Structure formats: C-alpha cells, structure tokens
C-alpha cells in the first residue's frame, strides 16, 4: 500500500520540485478547463479546475493513508468497479455539505478531520495504555514581564545579516550547485542552476535520462529528455517561483509585505522566532529562524486544494559560507506521504549562466 506512494514521491524527487497545485489566482483566465472537461467520469468534484484534481487526490490519499488503487482500477481510473470509490464520492459530498451548511463555505472539515491517516475514520478517543496519565500539551510560555517584543522587521533584518548582509548578496548573481537526492538508501545526481533574482532549473539524472524543473522568472515548466516540456499553470508556478528566489533573505519583505509574528517554536530542539505570510494563489508560509544565529531552519508552506490544505515542510541545514554568503547545503523536504533530502557537494558562484538555460524547450514533435 505504501509502495505506490513511495514511487510517487521518488518521481517528485527526481524532478526536484517542491510545488503543489494551488488554486487559481484572482484574475486568472476564465477559460481554465474544469475536471470533467479533461477527465472521464467526474461526479463529486464537478467544477473543480482540472489542474487541481491531482492535488485533491493526493490530499485524500494522504488523509486515509492509502494509494490510488485503493479506490481506482489500475490503468482505468474512470471505472466504477470498486466500492471504496463510490464511498469516497459520498464522503466528498458530505464534507463539502458540512462546510457549506455549518461553516459558511469555509473549508474547516476535511477527510483528515476523521481519518487521521487511516482508511477507517476515528470515532472515539483511544483508551489509556499505561498507568501514567497522558501529558497534556504545554501552554505557550508568555515572555517575561518587561521583555522587549521582537518585531517581524527585526527578525527579517537579523536573517539578512546572518547570511552575510545585502552588500555581499548583491555581489553574487548566479550559483551552480551539484549534489545528490537521497531517498530510500539511494543517491541520484542533481544539478541546480540559479540566477538572480528568481530563475532556477534543477536537472536530475536517473537511468540515462534527465528530468528538469524550472522557473524562468515568469513561468514554470517541467520536462525530461526526449519528451515535450509541460508549462505549469499560473497557480502551480506560485510555489516554483518561491523556490526560485535567489536570495530569500534579501527579498523577504518584498515577497511578504504583511509579515506577522507567529507563536515561537522549536525546530530539532532549537528555539526559533516565527514569521508568517501569504503569497498569491493562497500559499501560506511559516518561517522558523534560529533565535541565536538568525538563520532560517524551516519553511512550512501550505497550499489549498478543493479537499483541504496540503503542507510541504523544508528543513535547512549544513550552512557554509561562499564568497561571504552563507548557504544551506542540505535541505530535507517532507510531505504527508514521505520525504527526501538534497545534499549539495559543490558550489560555484558567479558562473556564467545563459538565460536560455531556464527557457522552456520547444516541443520536439512540432
């Protein structure tokens, strides 16, 4: 059951993308196709934009802890042969109805509300399994009376200073990194070409083929050796654009003009200051900064699907200094259905990178 989910995650790792489908941004073209216009036998999710259907299925899969074949016939996803698929449609209709009738249309109740990673929904609290009373979550610790309140601007400025400062960052306009994707005990070579302010292409190598994920500063695309490149929808490109930021520290306030403080947290035992913000397309971001060093340790971003919000967590580690700027050489990406790590082994700054490197290639069939 988990094997299929692992295969899906590995495929995602091979193209080194951390984007999830997001809802269409306001002002997006009105001719976006709906799920029933693109796929066969759509009933419960009629009217859903076609590019959100896969993300919705991913949300259901993660919420129930199952793979696609739990509901669908392999090779014939439109078939209605399996009972769980019919049940899933009823549950989708039920949850949408609850949100409409009880929460004024806000997405409050989802598959995960009851299933919590199990195919069977939870309907009663668990019994106590030891003589020791279960510990209740500790209440947030209030700052000492008279303690100075750290503002979002101060946290952002400390981050900028921690990575080397604006002057040092501006002296670097491109960076080429080489390393490996670590997943399931295997290593797959990967190269990342980045260019200020927001161009990026990752190239992974597996089985003699290259898989690419790119953002050219305006649009995103994915492709592989010998195949046609696929341009991301405007919504999908929202997350890809954030990944492509050459220096998040330098443009943090510009990207998130309404940053606000979040509740302090710990990341791997390290006390962190937290900032929260939103991006176009409904992307909500939480940033955890080491209270002492000011460096970014974790980014959690969630994107909306018709069924619920899907989280992506990225942990940053192994900061090293190159040409006066600190760069994380290891980042671990975790989703509800798995995780993988990218470990960078070589970094070169200010390497000439032609803009054509980021451009979507022409369709070889045309």
Secondary structure, 3 states (H helix, E strand, C coil): CHHHHHHHHHHHHHCCCCCCCCCCCCCCCCCCCEHHHHCCCCCCCCCCEHHHHHHHHHHHHHHHCCCHHHCCECCECCCCCCHHHHHHHHHHHHHHHHHHHHCCCCCCCCHHHHHCCCCCCCCCCCCCCCCCCCCCCCCCCCCCCCCCCCCHHHHHHHHHHHHCCHHHHHCCCEEEEEEEEEECCEEEEEEEEEECCCEEEEEEEECCEEEEEEECCCCEEEEECCCCCEECCCCCHHHHHHHCCCCHHHHHHHHCCCCEECCCEEECCEEEEEEEEEECCCEEEEEEEECCCCCEEEEEEEEEECCEEEEEEEEEEEEEEECCEEEEEEEEEEECCEEEEEEEEEEEECCCCCHHHHCCCCCCCC
